[in-house]
Amino acid sequence: MINKLAIVAGGKLSKKFLPEMKRADYSIGVDHGAYWLIKNNIRPDVSLGDFDSVTEEELRCIKQQSKKIIVCAKEKNETDLEIAVGEAMSIHPQKVVIYGATGVRLDHTIAAVNLLGKFLANKIPAKIVDEHNEISLMNTKQILPKGKHKYFSIFAYTKKAVVTLKQFKYPVSQKTFFRESSLGVSNEIQSQKGEVIIHSGKVLVIKSKD
C-alpha cells in the first residue's frame, strides 16, 4: 500500500522539502522536476513529461536514473502535471502532496489547483505546497491544525458554498460563500486547531505565511 505519494513538478522548488520528499513511499517527477529529484539524490519511481524544459544531457540522466519513464507528446490537450495526476490516481495512494506546481506561470498554477478536483472526486487527500502556501480542496468537515501557517483563507470553489468555521478569528455559522467574492481571505485559527464544516459545495483552502 502506498501511503504518501509525492509529485514533483518543474515549478519553484525548495530544498527544505527534501526530507519529506525522501520519506514519501512513491515519487513522480514531472519534466524538470524529475531531474531536480535526481540531482538531490532521490530516484523517481516514475519520471514523465515532454521534457521540453531539460537539456539532452539532463534527459539522459533522467532516463538512466528513473525506475520508469513516460515520454509525452509536446503537443497535447493536457499538461504534464495532469498526466502525472492520472498516473498517481492509478496507484491509489492514501494521500498526495504536489511540489513545484507554483511559480512564475500563473496559468500553470491555476491549472494545478484545478487538478486537485480530480483527487477530491476520488476521495484521495491531496495538497499543493510551496515555501509560503499550502492549497487544498474540501467538501466535508475537517479539523485543521494551526501549524506553521498564520493565515487560513477559504473561498467558494463551486458557484457557492455553505460553510461553518469554529475556533477561527472570524467564525461563521452556515455562511454562504460566493465564488465572485473575496469573503474568507486572511482568517486565522485562534487555538491549536480550527474546525471547518462544509454543508454544501466545495471550498478552496489556502494556508499561508509571509
Buried (B, 14 or more C-beta within 10 A) or exposed (E): EBEBBBBBBBBBBEEEBBEEBEEBBBBBBBBBBBBBBBEBEBEBBBBBBBBEBBEEEBBEBBEEBBEEBBEBEEEEEEBBBBBBBEBBBEBEBEBBBBBBBBBEEEEBBEBBBEBBBBBBEEEBBBBBBBEEBBBBBBBEEBEBEBEEBEBBBBBBBBEBBBBBBBBBEEBBEEBBBBEEEEBBEEBEBBEEBBBBBBBEBBBBBBBBEE
